[in-house]
Amino acid sequence: MSAYIYVPTALAVLALIISILSYRIRMRNLYRELDHMLDEAMAGTLSAEDFDESLHSSLENRFHSYLTASVVSAGRINEERARIKELVSDISHQTRTPISNILLYTELLAEQELSDPGREYVRALTTQTTKLRFLIESLVKMSRLESDVFVLQPRLTPFSPMFDRLQAQFALPAERKGLSLAFEPTDIAAVFDEKWTAEAIGNLLDNAIKYTDCGGVTVSAVRYEMFCRIQIADTGKGISEEELPRIFSRFHRSPDVHDEEGLGIGLYLAREIVAREGGYIKVNSTPGKGSVFSVYLPTNLSKL
């Protein structure tokens, strides 16, 4: 009697084993097919021509549709980026010459015999044209960064040469306002793109000088284990706690500084540049006492 019981049990166990093995084989084939689709998608060779719905499960069908849509979307993004790059290049090229000519003719006009109102008009024309050139250059830089037209090339670089150039660049603006501008000596090096980081630090220095009426601006550097910090400290107007979360927004300008020249792009560009180098910017500020902008840059290429 017991033999008759063992036979069905053995058959049931065998059927279960076969079912489990069959399931594992199907799942292994599914994983291999999905992995193959991912490889083709990443290589940009995913094609519907090799797709046979009769051989695919519902999951594979959906996954293939998703990857196909992703590949198409990536292609459109690359095409759009190429168009933006071309547009930015055209804007930069088409506006550079007219603006330079306007400035040239205003200089020539200023050399002529003019009435007092005429000279005032020439000064105003020169000022506004210079602002226009600065605006277009800033917008072009912003557009190139956002569309990845410019590729930053961070490498281990000492701060000192960049500090020397920035001091020479901003010494006169600081002197005109009667401010001190001090760069503390340093032998520190970090990983950054020298040209673009100078642009970012320059924007911070420009703001520090612009919004400081007495005292001065001090630039220093400190080395930590994973980052180096460039600190730009001023004795200016300071920033309220309510404004701090918004100061890096594109085109943001505080109501407290609307009487000062500016576009609201400098801090945004500085943050974007530093972030693309694997760093970040922090701000501490007290209204009426000044602000401290700290730029943190990595010390090791592996951190990027």
HELIX and SHEET records of a PDB file:
HELIX    1   1 SER A    2  ALA A   43  1                                  42    
HELIX    2   2 ALA A   48  ASP A   50  5                                   3    
HELIX    3   3 GLU A   53  LEU A   55  5                                   3    
HELIX    4   4 SER A   58  ALA A  110  1                                  53    
HELIX    5   5 ASP A  116  GLU A  146  1                                  31    
HELIX    6   6 SER A  160  ARG A  176  1                                  17    
HELIX    7   7 GLU A  194  LYS A  210  1                                  17    
HELIX    8   8 LEU A  244  ARG A  246  5                                   3    
HELIX    9   9 PRO A  255  VAL A  257  5                                   3    
HELIX   10  10 GLY A  266  ARG A  276  1                                  11    
HELIX   11  11 LEU A  301  LYS A  303  5                                   3    
SHEET    1   A 2 ARG A 155  PRO A 158  0                                        
SHEET    2   A 2 ALA A 189  PHE A 192 -1                                        
SHEET    1   B 5 SER A 180  PHE A 183  0                                        
SHEET    2   B 5 GLY A 216  ARG A 223  1                                        
SHEET    3   B 5 PHE A 227  ASP A 234 -1                                        
SHEET    4   B 5 GLY A 290  PRO A 298 -1                                        
SHEET    5   B 5 TYR A 280  THR A 286 -1                                        
END                                                                             
